[in-house]
Amino acid sequence: MRSTSPTAPASSRRAVGLTLALISAISFGGSGTAAKPLIETGLSPLQVVWLRASGAALVLLPLAWKHRAIVRERPGLLLGFGVFAVAGVQACYFAAISRIPVGIALLIEYLGPLLLLGYVRLVQRKPVSRQAAIGAAVAVTGLVCVVQAWQGMRFDAIGVLFALAAACCQVGYFVLADAGSRGDRPADPLGVSAYGLLIGALVLTAVARPWEADWSRLGGSAVLAGHHVPALLPAAWMILVATVLAYLTGVVSVRHLSPPVAGVVANIEAVVATVLAWILLGEHLGAPQLFGGALVLLGALVSQTTRTAESEPEPVPVAPAQRLAASEERG
């Protein structure tokens, strides 16, 4: 009889999950680098984020139709995901990168997982471990270095506030993603992503007023890495790679990995964004920013790894009488 290793399927699923999570993080990391040249052509941050969300929603319409039953089953989840996880995160992040460097904006946004610890402790009234608190303190120290607070906030204060707002919206993403996985019939993550982008695009339409934008600028050129390239090139990359590919691979990876593990891998997005902005946008960072960014990522890593350990289910205690009955049945 042919034998199979019981660990093979688990290791295979983990390898697939890690691969998809890496693809998602790298894809998301290029969003700011692709968006900033479009903003510099004269489009507003809101108009660019509307282009991103609506373009991705259009591409994912077949997927939305396939999962149309989710609209009836989880309307509140879809509305919250569209408003906070799509419209809120992207609008605030794009507004931030219009005023401060891409790498700085993303590093500040990555305080989101740490703010989530505060939500768990203060709102859900659940305990937070000492290691998680240490991770939060390390990340906040890193943020002080990133913005160089000792020099009176060298970076634009409004830009920093927008990045912090994006971090708060990211908390909503984690909370809603967790809510979608609960219940007798968990919401399909692909359907949540498709309708989240669709609802987010509709919300952004009301505030971005795309009919007032000069979309002819997309037919012109944008500056990338010191060279003039067709503006449609970064626009297509932003929609197809930094949104569609990033969302789909990201949500599927969570099915192969636990959400905290996928969240740890997602921290690579900040590194990718900083490197790409350095190479393609010329946004050179000094030693304090690099050191602070490393502390922010380290703090997020420690906190999320701690939640991974804490999320393991505790064994259910078995009473002595139950153990005796079970032993008699086996005998």
N, C-alpha and C positions, 0 to 999 in steps of 0.2 A: 504494500500500500504506500502511495506517495505521501510524504509528509511535507507540511508547509510551516514556515516559521510564523508564530503568532505575532511577532513584532514587525514583520515585513509590511503589512498594510498600514500600521500606525506610522512607521518611519517614512513610508512612501507619501502618505497624506501630509506629514509634516514638511517633507521636502517640497511638495507642490505648494503648500501654504506659504512657506518661507520665500519661494521663488515669486509667487504672486504678490506677496507683501512688499518685496524689494522692488518689483516692477511698479507697483502703485506709488511707493515712496519716491522713487526716481521721477516718475511721471508728474506727480504733484509738485515736486521740487522745481520743475521748470515753468510753473504757471506764472510766477511773478516776473521772471526774466522775459517771457513771451509777451506779457501784458504791458510792461513798462514802456517799450518802444511805441506801442499803440497809444498810450496815454500821452507820450511826448509828441505825437503827431497832431494833437489837439482834441482828441476824444477825452471826455471826462472819465474818471474811474468808474462811476456808476454805469455809463454807457458801455464801457469795456466789459464790466462784469455781467451786464445784461446780454451782451454778445456771446460771452462764454456760456452762460446758463441756457439761453434760448437756443443757441447752436447745438449744444449737447442734448437738450430736450428734444429737438427736432430729430437728431440722429437716433435717439432712444425711443421714439414713438412706437415702433413695432414691439419693443419690449414692454412698454406701458400698456399696449392693447392686450398683450398676452397675459398680463397680470392685472387686468381691469377689475377683477373681483375684490382686490384689496381696497379699492375706493369705498366700497360698501362696508367692508369688514373693519377697517382701521382708519377712518377719515381723520380723526384727531391726530394720530401719529403722523400721517402724511402731511397735514397742515403744519404741525410743529417742525417737522424735518425740513420742509421747504422754506419756512420762514427763518429758522435759526441756522440749521446745518448747511443750507445752501445760500440763501439770500444774505443772511446776517454775516456769516463767516466771510464770504467772498467780497461783499460790498465793503465791509470794514477793512479787510486786508488790502484790497486794491486802493482804497482811500489812503491807507497808511503808506503804501509803497510809492504813492504820488508825492509824498513829503519826506520820507526817510528811506535809507537803503533797503533793498529787498531782504538781505540777510538779517538785518536788525529787526525788521517787521516780523519775519517768520520766527525768529528766536523769541521775541516777546509773545507772539501768538502761542508758542509752545509752553507758555505758563498754564494753558488750558487744562491739561491733565492734573496739574498741581492744584488749580482752583477747584477741580472736581473733588479733591480730598476735603476741602473746606465745605463743599456742598454735602458730602457724605457725613461729615462730622456734625455740622450745624443744622442741616435741614432734615436729613434722614436719621439723625441721632444715632449713628453707628460709630464704634470706636475706630480710631486711626492709630496705627502702630508708630512707635518711636522712630523707626527707620524711615517711614513715609514722611514724618514731620522733618527729619533731618534732610531728606531729599528736597523738600520744599524750601527749607532755609538755604541750602546750597544753591538752588535755582534762583532764588530772590537775590542772593549775593552776586550771582552771575549777571542778573539783570542790571544791578547797580553798576557793574563794570561795563556792560554793553552800552548803556546810555551815558556813562561817565558823569554820574550824578554829582561828583565832587567838583565838577567844572560848571555847575549850574545847568545841567541838562543840555549838552551840546546839540543833541538832535531836536528837531521840531517837536514841541510839546503836543501839538494837536495830532501829529502823525503817531506819536507814542500812544496817545489816548485811543486812536482808532485801532492800533494793534492790540491794545488791552481789551477793547470791545470785541475784537475778533476772537481773543482767547476766551472771553465769557460766552460767546456764541458756540465756541467749540465744546464748552461744558454741556450746552444743550444737545450737541451732537452725541456725546457719550451717553447722556441720560436717556435720550430718545432711542438710541441704538439698543441700549439695555432693555428698555420697555418693549421694543419690537420683538425681542427674542423670548419674551415671557408669554405665558398663557398656553391653553391647549393647542392653539393653532398659531405658532409664531409667524410673523409677517415675513414674506420672502424678501431678502435683502436687495435682490435685483429690482423687484417691484418698488420697494421703498426708494431706491436710488433714482429710478426712472421718474416716478411721480414727484419725488422731492425736487428734482431739477425742473420739472414742468411747473410745479407750484412756485418754486423760487423764481423762475422766469416771469411768471404772471405778476408776482409781488414786485419784482424789480421793474416791470413795465410801468407800474403806477408811479414809481419814484424817479426812474431814470429818464422817462419821457423820450424814448428812442426816436420818435418821429421828428424831434427837434435836432437830432445829431446830423452832422455832415458826414454821411457814410461814404462819400466820394473819396475821403481820405484813405479808405482801404484800397482804392485803386492806385494810390501813390506809393511812396517808398517810406521805409522806416530805417532808423540807424541801429544796427546790431553789430557788436564787436568792431565798431569804427567803420563799418561798411554800410552802404545803402542797399537794402534788400526790399523786395516787394512786400508791402504791408500785409498782404494776404498770407504770407508765409508764417509770421508769428501768430496771426489770427487762427490759421488752420491748426497749427501746433497746439495752441491754447485750448481749442475746442476738442480736437480728436485725441490728443495725447494727454494733456494736462487735466482734462475733465472726463471724457468718456472712458478712455483706457484706465485712468487713475481710479475712478469710482468703481468700475466693474471689477477690476482685479483686486481692489481693496476690500470690497464687501465679500467677494468670494473667498479671499484668503482667510477671513474670520471664521468661515465654516470649516476650514482645515486646521486652523490654529485657535487658541483661545483669544478673546478680544484683548486682554492685557498684553499677551505676547505679540499680537499684531500691532498693538500700540507702541511697543518698544521698538519694533522694526521701523515704524513710521517716523521715528525720530531722525532717521537718515535723511528725510525730506529737508530738514533745516540745513544739513551739511551740503546736500546737493544744490539747494537754492543759493547758499552763500558762495560756493565754488563757481556756479554758473554766472552769478551776478558779477563776480570778480573777473571772470574770463570774458564774458560777452558784454557787460555793461560798464566795466572799468570801475566798479565800486570797491576800491581797495580798503580793507579794514586794518586798523592798527592792532598792536599787541594787546591792549586792554580789551578791545572788542572780541578778539579771537579767544582770549582767556575767559572772558565772561560768557561767550557762547558755549565754550566747552563745559563751564560750570552749569549753565542752564540745561544742557543735554544730559549731563551727569545726574543732576537732580531729578529730572524727569525719568531717567532710566532707573534710578534707585527706587523712586516712588512707585512706578508701574511694575517693577519686578517684585516689590513688596506686595502689591495687590494681587499679583499672580499667585504668590505663595498663600496669601490669605484667602483666595477664592477657592482653594481646594476644599471639597466637602468633607466635613468631619464624619468619622464613622459613627453610625447609630449604635448606641449602647444596647446590649442584649442582656436581659435579666437572666439570673441563674436558672430560674424555672424554664425559661424559653430555651436556654442552651441544653438543659437536661431533656426536654421534650424532643428537640431536634436530634439529639444523640440517640434517643430511643428509636426514632423513626428511621435513622440511617442504619441502626442495628437490626 
